[in-house]
């Protein structure tokens, strides 16, 4: 019996060792690309051309970061990216939660029709050209609001938040009504505080989407230097490096930087673009799993 118990513990130890090694390999595979980019971004530009840099810079320098922060387009892009991320996230949360609250009300007679209508928008779209014409007719092209208003309501987000609200005890709303609360007071003072997990989850989706999106700038505000975004500036540097300066003006600072130090500049800008959104994630992580589990999508 003792020998069997010993054999069991030995096999369990072997499994634990295998599990730790396997998870260690997964961690290395996951972290290596980021560490490699970080190392190249801190490496001296002319030395980077030689290659052979893995997770530690061979010739450490801050010159790459000094150069990109001297690029005015990057600073302006950072400001606009932060502004659109904060504004887009807040407006998206407000509109999505208000619509979800309306759809969660049992007495709302058009609930099923609106839900089906929203679901259709997840599968069908008018196409790029009709959307462009619509944005032009709404006078949104060349403005900051082109980043916010077209995506202010997301059907997926509405369904996730509504599903979470459907799981809350309806007796809370009935009690509030008996105490004289109107619909807005119920929404703002009772439902919203209880929806923190799902709202944090949706906030993460919205923030990442707003921060990483660059195509809207390329399509509608490419000629507006005061409305450029950080991701768009990164795209210009990568494009000028990979395809030469034919696609950008010869006096463009992005092209000049790419020609001076293509690899190091690309990696430095990549780190600058990535780090801010990584900083936000830990604050929302504890709500993420709970919000997605309790707010499972159902139309």
N, C-alpha and C positions, 0 to 999 in steps of 0.2 A: 504493500500500500504506500509505504514511504517512497519506494522507488518510483511508483507511478506518479506521485505528487511531485517528485524531483524532476521526472521527465516532463511533466506538464509545465512546470515553472521554467525549465530550460527551453522548451519550445516557445513559450510566451516571450522569454527574453530574446530569442532569435527573431520572433516576429516584430518585437519592439525595435530591435536594431535595424531590421529591414525597413520598417516604417520610417524611422528617423533618417536613414540614408536616402530613401525615396523622396521624402519631403525636402531634405537638404538639396537634392538634385533639382527638384521643382523650383525651390527658392533661388538657386543659382541661375537656372535658365530664365526665370522671371526677372531677376534683378540685373543680370549681366548687360542687356542692351542699354538700360538706363545708366549703369555705372560706366559703360564704355563711352556713351555720349558725354557724360560728365567729365571723364578723364580727358577726352579730346578737346572739350571746351576750355579746359584749364591748361592745355599744352601750347607751347610756343608754336606759332603758325608755320614757320618754315620747317621746323622739325616734324610737324604733323605729316608733311608730304612724304616723309620716309616710311610712314606706316609702322606697324608693329606695336601700337598702343592698345592696351586692353582695359584694365580697370584702374590704372594709375598713370598720371601724366609723367612723361619722361623729362620734359623741361617745363617746370611749373611757371605760369605767368597769369596775370590778370589783364593783360593787354587786350585780349579778345573782348572782354566785357566792357573795358573802357572805350573801346572803339564802337561797339554797338550802342552804348548809352550816349555816345556823342552824336548819334544819328537821330535827328529831330523827328523823323517819321516814326521811329520806334517808340519814342516817348509819347507822341500824340496818339499812336495806335494803342498804347497801353492804357491811356486815359479813357479813350472811347470804349475799349474792350471792358474795362472795369465798370464804366457807366452803363453800358448795354447789358452786362451780366447782372448787375444789381437791379436795374430797372426792369429788365425782362423777367427776372425771377420773381420779383415782388408782384408785378402786374399779372404774370402767369398764375401765381398762387392765388391771388385775389379773384380773378375771373374764373379760374377752374374750380375753386372751392365754392364760390357763389352759385355757379351753374350746377355743381354736384349737389349742393344743399337743396336747390329747387327740385332736381330730379329725384331726390330721396324722399320728398314729401308725398305721402300717400294720397293726399287730397288733390294733387296736381294732375288734372285730367289728361293733359297732353304729354304725360311722362313717357309713355311707350313710343309715341310718334317722334318726339325729340331725341330719344335714345337711339332709335333706328336711323334717324337723319344724321346724327353724330357718327354712328358706326359706319355709315356709307362713306363719310369723308376719310376714313382710315384706309379705304380700298380704292377710291377713285379720286382723280384730280383733273383739273382742266388742262394741264400741260403747261410747259414753260412759257410759250408765247402768249396764251390768254392771260396767264398770271401777270406777265410783264405789262401787257396792255392795261390790265386792271390797276396795277400799281401806278402806271402813268396817269390814268384817268383820275385816280384818287390824289394825285399830286404828292405822292410819297417818295418818288425818285429824287435823289439828291438831298434827302432830309434824314435826320437821326431816327425818326419814327418808323422808317422802313425796317429797322432792326427789331422793333417791338410789336407793332400792331398786327402784322400778318400772322404772327405765331402766338398771339395773346391767349388763344383758346386752343387747347389740344384735346382731342376726343379721348385719347388714351389716358391722359391725366385725369380728365373728368370722370371716367369710368372707375379708375382706381380709387379716387377720393370718394365717389358716391358709394362704392362697395364697402369702403371702410365705415362711412356714415350709416349705411344700412345695418351694420352690426352693432351700432350703439342702441341702448335701451330707449325705445320711443317714449317711455314713461317720463323721461327727463324733460322732453319737450312739452308733454301734457301738464306736468307740474309747473313748468315755467309759465305756461299760458294761464293757469289758474291763479298764478301770482301777479298777472297783469303784464307779462312780457310780450312784446310784439315779435314778429318774425325776425327782424334784424337783430334784436337783442338776443334771441335764442341762438341765431347763427353766430354772432360775434362773441358772446359771453359764455355760452354753454358748449356749442358744437366745436368751434375752433380750438379751444384749449384741449379738448379730448382728442383732436385729430393731429396732435403734434407729431406722432410717428410717421403717418402717411404724408403729412405736409413736408416734413424733413426729407423724406424719400423723393417726393416730387421736386422739391427745391434743388436737390442734388442733380436730378435729371435736367432741369431747366438751366441750372448754372453751367453744367458741363456743355450742354448743347449751345448755349449762347457764347460761351468762351471759345469753343473750338470752331464755330461756324465762320467761314470766310467767303463762301460763294456769294452771299448777299452783297457784300462789299464789292466783290469783283463784278457782279452783274449790274448793280444799281449806283454804287458810289465810288467806282474805280477812279474817276477823275477828280474826286473831292478829297484833297489832302487833309482837310480838317475833320473828315469823317472816316478816315482809314482805321483799320483795326490791327491788332497785334498779329493775328493769324494771317491776315492779308499781307502784311509786311514780310512775315516769314515765307509765305508762298512766293513773293517777288524775289527774295534772296535765293531760294531753292531753284526757282525757274531760271533766273539769270545765270546761276552756276551750271545747271544741267544743260541749258540750251543756248548759252552764249548771251551776248548783249543785244541780239537782234530784236528781242521782244520788249526791251526797255530802252529808255533814252540813254545816250552815252553819258550824260551828266547826272544820271540817277545815282544817288548814294548807295542804294542797295547793290547795284551792279558793281560799283567801285569796290565795295567791301568784299563782294564775292570774288572779284578778280585778285584782290590782295591776298586773301586768306580764305579760300572757299570752304574747306572742311571745318576748320576751327570756328569760323564765323557762323556757319550753319548750326553747328552743335551748341554754340553759346546762345544763339537765339532760341533754339529748341528748348534749352533748359529754362530760359527766361519765360517762355510761353507756357511751359509745363508746370513749373513750381507753384504759381499762385493757386491753381485749381487743386493741387495736391495738398496744399495747406488747409483748404476748406474741408476736404473729405473727412478727416478724423473727428471733426466736431459733429458731423451728421451720421457717422458710421453706426452709432449705437441705436439709432432709429431706423436704419435702413432695412434690416432683416424683418423686424416687427412690422414695419409699414408695408412691405411687399407681401408678407404672409397674410396679414389681416385684411389688406386691401386687394385681394385677388380679383382679377378682372372678370366681370360678368355683365353682359349687356342687358 
